[in-house]
Structure formats: structure tokens, C-alpha cells
Amino acid sequence: MSKDIHIRKGSNLNLEGEANKILVDIPVSKTFALNPDDFFNITPKLIVKEGDSVKKGSPLFFSKHNPRIHFVSPVSGEVTAIVRGAKRKILQVIVTSDELNEAVTHEVPNFESLDAEAIKEIILKSGSWPFIKQRPYNTVAQPEDTPKSIFISTYATAPLDVDFNFLLKNNKDDFQRGVSILSKLTTGNVNLSADESFKGFFDSIQDANIIGVSGPHPSGNVGVQIHNVDPINYGEKVWVVNPEDVVNIGLLFSTGQFSAQRTVAVVGSSVNKPQYYKATIGAALQPYLEASAISLEEEVRVINGDVLSGSISSEEGYVGFYNNVVSVIPEGNHFRMFGWLPFVDNHVPSISRTSFSWLFGSKKSKVTTNLNGEERALVVTGEMEKVFPMNIFPMQLIKACLVEDIERMEALGIYEVVPEDFGLIDYASTSKIEAQDIIKKGIELMIKEVG
Amino acid sequence: MSFLRNKIDQIKKPFAKGEKWEKFAPAVNAFDTFLFVPNHTTHKGAHIRDAVDLKRTMVTVIIALLPALIYGIYNTGYQYFIQTGEAFTFLDAFIHGSWKIVPMIIVSYVVGLTIEFIFAIYRGHEVNEGYLVTGLLIPMIMPVDIPLWMVGISTAFAVLIAKEAFGGTGMNILNPALTARAFAFFAYPTYMSGNKVWVSEASNVDAISGETILGSLAAGNDVSYSMLEMFQGSIPGSIAETSALWIAVGALILIYTGVGSWRIIVGGILGAAVMGFLFNLWGANALMSFSWMNHLVVGGFAFGIVFMATDPVSAAQTNKGKWIYGILVGIFCILIRVFNPAYPEGVMLAILLMNVFAPTIDHYVVEANISKRKKRWASTQLKTA
């Protein structure tokens, strides 16, 4: 029997614009894009060029460091553009759909008769491998590794995050199949975490160790759960898979085709009709934003992911590879007179008691992208620990990353964290330090120097 | 409001990037951001940010300091009139106190902020708000009759040597305000100790006995104040240190807002109480038998533990470390009081001493975490081997 996790540190941000539990199916866009930046630390090597026609599941590029890892087209059609940035870095590979839905089909025997290597081979060949990520570092997993355990977190605590019980309600069988397949890839457990108070259908999933989790954000972060259940030591690998990608892997083994299912919730205070959509990885965001009636009066920021750890997109952007949430919030590029005075402007949410905003606890607040101050030297101590439920010293780790002291980063637990775990620290920091960015750079350094 | 905004934007133009006076931008920005929270948006990391910032935090500390400061101003006048025997009203006392103290505050702010601005421009970073608190603390812990130029020099010493030499706000080892006091204490001892400095104009009026309670105890004299007087603070002493009552109000503000660490405050009080109690049991002399409860309310202990020891930069930074740090400050404060008659008040030296050891305390707390991680790793190595 598994031990449940109770987290006390952290904070749930109660924001406006949570998605209503309505799943809408609207016609998908014609253009799709794969953004290599969605995959941390991957250097893409293109296989296609502009004008090539591709099927759903045809590789577009592969990883320079491991040519076995393919990134495939989510749709059949023609490669219409390869967008490059500075130093010819590939920003986007754009595929225009021919609406024929032709797909590359692989021969898939019954997975129960397959061993780990054969399963890996099918996942790799189909282009589904990037669904599997590894900790430490949150990079795409290396197929040569055998992880000590696999984690799937269905407890989503980030601001305005999705409800996986609702999101996957039509995919129970595929989810179960995906879990059973994954359980063959590890020597340890597949750990499936779910909301302790309501596990929903996840409670009846076989081949997995069900872990109930309770507590405020970031308790839903898989990193926090790993830290509490099976912490990562030097040299160890743990794999993590998003719940819907478990379904995608399950679907691969029933259809033989790459599955790019991605249900997105368009949320945030600039969204008038926040709801769920049956979308596809890489689909243009525009139809979903339109159907959600995003506010036209104000300048908005469209974020692939939640407001704490997502990446900036735009109204012309595309659904990211991993995120189930698309957040739309107003830009905060305006001034507030004397807004720095304590107990003034209490409408700006704050988890610090220097504001009375906590008195309006049950009221959902509207947030903007304003920095609410300027970057300063690190002065206040103890505030990071309040929102960081790991037995790690966050400020000391950040400082070790800043001075690029690899040995100390290792000693302080860099293997156990990823940038998203520092999302709330970013948010709560009095000095407005960019903790996630610092940790990301620290991890990049670790990959370069240690591997 | 938008008129004012446009005006400021216009004034700021020559200070923009690539313009003529770009180097002086930090100085202008300091004034601008004082009026307005800037329109900066997030570019990386979390897209939304908490309303709290360093300005807000520092101003919260100032709010917490105000009760003690206002009482200190009143008490300055009160002590003066009591000693001269003149009849006076509350307002008289307050005006006398303001007449003495406001110039000190102005000198401290002008000197300190000038240095801060110069360093901000020289180093090319924004002006940090930390000095807003330091600049108010320095006059609050000085004797009332100290000449203004001494306040100025002590301030300059503290900001230059204790703070900027280490890299500025957030990098200092010692609490800058206490460094200013320590500097004045050792450079101008006749103005900082004895029985003629604690009451306004004491050296000009005959027959004033303006000794602090700890001073008289150290000299082996009797204490003529009641516990209530000590608690409410109508006793001689440094400007704002006397009233445990109003300092407690400040402490509540700091603890409620989370700006001051309750671990340090509670730890400090515990440490001092236990130490004082042990000495009570021993009771070899007047200082030792001075009740542990009185120890907590006389002298600078209350002010020091609430406003000085909790300075997050110079205190221990880990939660466990804060407990140890606080308790040790309390213990050393009473130890110095009792064993070293040359320094009737020990809290300044106790905090400065612990400032120096705070990184060491943190080191051991962090090392414990590191060795735990290493052990965990070693145990998995054993399993797989």
C-alpha cells in the first residue's frame, strides 16, 4: 500500500477565469507548428525541408544528441515554413494540413507479449518518445536508460490548472493501457498520484501505485511528489509522463499510429468563456481563443501553460507539445501611483501579509503581468521556504546556481528540482528575482559539465 | 495623475538608455518609483508576481518603528522637563523631543542616501530601499545629545564600511545601524556613555542624574524606577529604546506582516530570559539579582531583538539557524551586561557578535541537509552494490 503525501507549504492562487467543465469540439485549424523550444535542451536536426509533404507521424526533425528520438508531424500535409531566429536557430516547423488525415501506421503486436526494448522501439519509431521526460533536468528521456520509477501526476495544483478526471473521462481504457505499457519500462513502480479527496477513476487503475496527494500548489508538481516518495540521487533517473500523454501512448498501441491528442483549457481573466477543447498538439491557438471569447479591449498575454511556469505565446501561436492549459491574462504595462505602500492596492493578490488581499480569500482575483516592483538585491529571507515543500534550501541552491558552483549545486539537490518547482518562488519573491531562469541556467550548466 | 505621469516621463527622457545622462538614471528612477510602481512586466519566469516588493517591505518596517519613535520623541522631552523641574505639557515634551531628534533623522538620511545614490550610479544598479530603515534606526539608537556631525560621521562609516565595502544592500555581514552606533561608541565614548548623555541637555543643567538603569546597576547604585516605568519607557536611555510597550507594538506589526522573523524574536527573548533567570539563582551582585523580567524591558534589549537582530541580511537565513541565532543573541546580551561593567548594555555587542557568526550557524544547518542527501545516496549505492 502506498503512502499518501500531505503538503503544507505552498499556496493556491485563487485566480479568475477557471475553465468550466465543458468539452468543446470545434474544427481544427489548417496550420500546425512544432516548436523545438518546447523540448528542453534538444538541438533539432531537420529531416524535412519546405515544400515536403508529410503524413501524420512522419518525422520532422530529430535530436542531434540522440538520433533515435524523432519529433513527428501531428498532421498530414505540407511543410510550408521553417521559421528561424538568430544564428539560424529553428523556432518553428510549420505544417499546413491537407485535411486527409493520412497517417504512418506501425505494426503493433499485443504489448503484453513485448519486452521493454521492443516497447521502447515502437514508441521511438512512432515519434511518441518525446512524451516521456526524465528527471533530473526535465529533458526528453534517454531510451538507453532504465528508470528507477515512473511518475504520472494527475493532481494539478497550478493556478487555473485542468481537472484530469474530467479531461480524461473518455479515455479511461487508453489511459489504463498506457500505464500498463509504461510499467514494463521500469524496474520500480509506476506511481500515479491523484487528488487525495477525490481520486476519481484513477483509483481503479491497475499496474500502478496510486498515491493520494493533498495540499496547496506546488504539491501537484511531479517534482515535489518524487521528492516525497522516491527522491532522486546522483546518477538515478526517474521518468515522468503527463496524464494525457499516457493516453497518447495507450492509443499508439491500439491504433498503431502516432496520437497527438491534446485537450486544452483556455483560462484566465481575459477569457470570457473559459472551457476545454479537443485540440491537437501544434494546432493554431487562434480558433480556440476566438471560441473562448478572449477580451478584445485590453492588451493580453497568451501563455502556453499556467501563469507561473508557462511560456509566452501569442494570439497567432500554437498549442505547445506538453501543456494542457492556455492562459490568457491582461498585460500589466501601466503605472500605479504609490502602489508600493503597504496595505494599498489590495486588489493585487499577495501571499505576503503586507497587503490585506488575503482577507478577500474566497474572492477570485484578477492578475496582470506587472512585475509589481523592480528587481532588487536579495534581502528578505525565509519567504522562499514558505512556498517550497522540499527538504532543500531554495535560496542557497539559487545562489549556488548564480555562482556556477557545480559541486555545491549537486550537494544542495539540483537533481531533484526543475524550474517549475520555483514558480511560486518567482511569484512570491520580494526582490523579484528570476528563480526559474536561474535554476534553468543552472541545469543547463549541469548538463554541459556533468551530463 | 496622468498629467504627473507625462511630466515625469518627459523629465526622464535625457536619462534613458543611450541618452546623455544615462549614467544618472538610478537616481531619477529612485524618485520615479517612489511615486509610481513602474509599468515593468514580466519577461521570463512566472508571468504574474506578488504585490510585495522591497519598498513595501521596508516601509512596513518603518511603520513598525513609528510607535517607538514617537514615544521616544515624547520621552526625550519628558526626561528633560522632569529633571529641570519645569512644568510641562505633553505638547511641550513632544516639541522639545522633535527639536532634538528630527535634525538627527535628517542628517542620517541625507548622509546615508547621498552615499547610496553615489554608489548606485557608480555601480549602475537601482537604489535599494534598505537604507530607508537603516537611516531611521541610526538616530533612534543614539543618545539624544550626540552632536549632529557625529551622527553624520557614524552614518558615513556604517554605510561605507559596513555596507558598500561588502557589495551593498544584501551583502553586508554586520547590521549597518548597529555598526554606526558601535563606531560612535568607540570613537566618542564620552558622548555615548556615562550619566550625562541620556537626558537632553544634561550637561548644561546641574544636579541631573540621568543614568540609565543598567548604568546605575553596573555602578552599584540603586534603581529608582518601577517595573511599570521600565515597561512603558519613561526612563533615560537611547532615544527610542526605552519603551518596551511600544516596541512590542512594532514587534506585533513585524510578526503579523511576516517582515520580521518571529523565530529570532522569540528565540532572543527565550535566551535572555533563561540567562537572566540563571543569574537570578546565582545572585552574587546587584546585576545578577536584577530580575530576569526586568532584564527584558530595560536597556536596548527589546529594541535590539525586535528591530536589529531581525535584519534579514545580517541574521541567520535558515529557519533553524534563526532560532539558534536569536537564542544566542539573548544569552550573550545578558552575559555582557552582567560580566562586563564597561558595557552596561550588551545587546549591541551581542547582536554584532552574532552577525559575525550567523553565516557559520547557517553553514552547519545547510551542511546537515547536505550530509543527509549524501547519506541517502550512499545507502542506495549499498543496495545496488
Interface residues (C-beta under 8 A of the other chain):
Chain A: L13 P159 P231 N233 Y234 E236 R301 I303 V307 L308 S309 G310 I312 S327 I329 E331 G332 N333 H334 F335 R336 M337 F338 G339 W340 L341 P342 D345 V348 P349 S350 I351 S352 R353 T354 S355 S357 V367 T368 T369 N370 L371 N372 G373 E374 E375 R376 A377 L378 V379 V380 T381 G382 E383 E385 N391 I392 F393 M395 Q396 A411 L412 G413 P419 G423 L424 D426 Y427 A428 S429 T430 S431 K432 E434 A435 Q436 D437
Chain B: M1 L4 R5 N29 T33 F34 L35 F36 V37 P38 N39 H40 T41 T42 K44 G45 A46 H47 I48 R49 D50 A51 V52 D53 L54 K55 R56 T57 V59 T60 I63 E126 N128 E129 G130 G168 T169 G170 M171 Y256 T257 G258 V259 S261 P312 V313 A315 Q317 T318 N319 K322 V366 N369 I370 K372 R373 K374 R376 W377 T380
